[in-house]
Amino acid sequence: MTRPQFVFRPNLRDPAQRRAWQLLQEQPPGERSAYLAVCILRASDQAAAQKELRAMLREELGKIPVIAAPVEPKEAVPKATLDFFSALQQNE
């Protein structure tokens, strides 16, 4: 049985792919496949953990009752202020 092959041709204009290429080049030539495998597994585990955490947070947050904060009544505008604005409008 032949070994499967994987070809990685990064687009070096893409900052993420350029950084991935740099990290891959830092690995010893005989260990690059193992490095890629570990990276893929960690990314998969992290995605699964994030999905589980989101589900748990949704469930827990769904148990919290949400109520509107009481609104403080606004103070009435003083009559003297209203009279002042009325006087300004009459002068126009």
C-alpha positions as a Markdown table, in Angstrom:
| # | Residue | x | y | z |
|---|---|---|---|---|
| 1 | Met | 0.0 | 0.0 | 0.0 |
| 2 | Thr | 1.4 | 3.4 | -0.9 |
| 3 | Arg | 1.5 | 6.2 | 1.6 |
| 4 | Pro | -1.0 | 9.0 | 1.0 |
| 5 | Gln | 0.5 | 12.3 | 0.1 |
| 6 | Phe | -0.4 | 15.8 | 1.0 |
| 7 | Val | 0.9 | 18.9 | -0.8 |
| 8 | Phe | 0.9 | 22.2 | 0.9 |
| 9 | Arg | 1.3 | 25.1 | -1.4 |
| 10 | Pro | 0.8 | 28.2 | 0.6 |
| 11 | Asn | -0.2 | 31.5 | -0.9 |
| 12 | Leu | 2.6 | 33.7 | 0.6 |
| 13 | Arg | 0.5 | 36.9 | 0.0 |
| 14 | Asp | -1.9 | 35.6 | 2.7 |
| 15 | Pro | -0.5 | 36.6 | 6.1 |
| 16 | Ala | -1.9 | 33.5 | 7.8 |
| 17 | Gln | -0.5 | 31.1 | 5.2 |
| 18 | Arg | 2.8 | 32.9 | 5.2 |
| 19 | Arg | 3.0 | 32.5 | 9.0 |
| 20 | Ala | 2.1 | 28.8 | 8.8 |
| 21 | Trp | 4.8 | 28.3 | 6.2 |
| 22 | Gln | 7.4 | 30.0 | 8.4 |
| 23 | Leu | 6.4 | 27.8 | 11.4 |
| 24 | Leu | 6.5 | 24.7 | 9.2 |
| 25 | Gln | 10.0 | 25.6 | 7.9 |
| 26 | Glu | 11.2 | 25.9 | 11.5 |
| 27 | Gln | 10.6 | 22.2 | 12.1 |
| 28 | Pro | 13.3 | 19.6 | 11.2 |
| 29 | Pro | 12.6 | 18.1 | 7.8 |
| 30 | Gly | 11.9 | 14.6 | 9.2 |
| 31 | Glu | 9.4 | 15.9 | 11.7 |
| 32 | Arg | 7.2 | 18.2 | 9.6 |
| 33 | Ser | 4.5 | 15.6 | 9.0 |
| 34 | Ala | 4.2 | 14.9 | 12.7 |
| 35 | Tyr | 4.1 | 18.6 | 13.4 |
| 36 | Leu | 1.2 | 19.1 | 10.9 |
| 37 | Ala | -0.7 | 16.2 | 12.4 |
| 38 | Val | -0.3 | 17.6 | 15.9 |
| 39 | Cys | -1.5 | 21.1 | 14.7 |
| 40 | Ile | -4.5 | 19.6 | 13.0 |
| 41 | Leu | -5.5 | 17.5 | 16.0 |
| 42 | Arg | -5.1 | 20.5 | 18.4 |
| 43 | Ala | -7.2 | 22.7 | 16.1 |
| 44 | Ser | -9.9 | 20.0 | 16.0 |
| 45 | Asp | -9.8 | 19.5 | 19.8 |
| 46 | Gln | -10.0 | 23.2 | 20.3 |
| 47 | Ala | -13.0 | 23.6 | 17.9 |
| 48 | Ala | -14.8 | 20.7 | 19.7 |
| 49 | Ala | -14.1 | 22.3 | 23.1 |
| 50 | Gln | -15.4 | 25.7 | 21.9 |
| 51 | Lys | -18.5 | 24.1 | 20.6 |
| 52 | Glu | -19.1 | 22.3 | 23.9 |
| 53 | Leu | -18.4 | 25.4 | 25.9 |
| 54 | Arg | -20.8 | 27.5 | 23.8 |
| 55 | Ala | -23.6 | 24.9 | 24.3 |
| 56 | Met | -23.0 | 24.8 | 28.0 |
| 57 | Leu | -23.0 | 28.6 | 28.2 |
| 58 | Arg | -26.2 | 28.8 | 26.2 |
| 59 | Glu | -27.8 | 26.3 | 28.5 |
| 60 | Glu | -26.7 | 28.1 | 31.7 |
| 61 | Leu | -27.5 | 31.5 | 30.4 |
| 62 | Gly | -31.0 | 30.3 | 29.4 |
| 63 | Lys | -31.7 | 29.6 | 33.1 |
| 64 | Ile | -31.1 | 33.2 | 34.1 |
| 65 | Pro | -34.3 | 35.3 | 34.1 |
| 66 | Val | -33.8 | 38.5 | 32.2 |
| 67 | Ile | -35.8 | 41.5 | 33.5 |
| 68 | Ala | -35.7 | 45.1 | 32.4 |
| 69 | Ala | -34.0 | 47.5 | 34.7 |
| 70 | Pro | -36.5 | 49.9 | 36.3 |
| 71 | Val | -36.4 | 53.3 | 34.6 |
| 72 | Glu | -36.1 | 56.2 | 36.8 |
| 73 | Pro | -38.7 | 58.9 | 36.1 |
| 74 | Lys | -37.3 | 62.0 | 34.4 |
| 75 | Glu | -37.6 | 65.2 | 36.2 |
| 76 | Ala | -40.0 | 67.7 | 34.8 |
| 77 | Val | -38.6 | 70.7 | 33.1 |
| 78 | Pro | -38.9 | 73.7 | 35.4 |
| 79 | Lys | -41.5 | 76.2 | 34.5 |
| 80 | Ala | -38.9 | 79.0 | 34.4 |
| 81 | Thr | -37.0 | 77.2 | 31.7 |
| 82 | Leu | -40.1 | 76.7 | 29.6 |
| 83 | Asp | -41.0 | 80.4 | 30.0 |
| 84 | Phe | -37.5 | 81.3 | 28.9 |
| 85 | Phe | -37.8 | 79.2 | 25.7 |
| 86 | Ser | -41.2 | 80.6 | 25.0 |
| 87 | Ala | -39.9 | 84.1 | 25.3 |
| 88 | Leu | -37.1 | 83.3 | 22.8 |
| 89 | Gln | -39.6 | 81.9 | 20.3 |
| 90 | Gln | -41.8 | 85.0 | 20.6 |
| 91 | Asn | -38.9 | 87.3 | 19.9 |
| 92 | Glu | -38.2 | 85.7 | 16.5 |
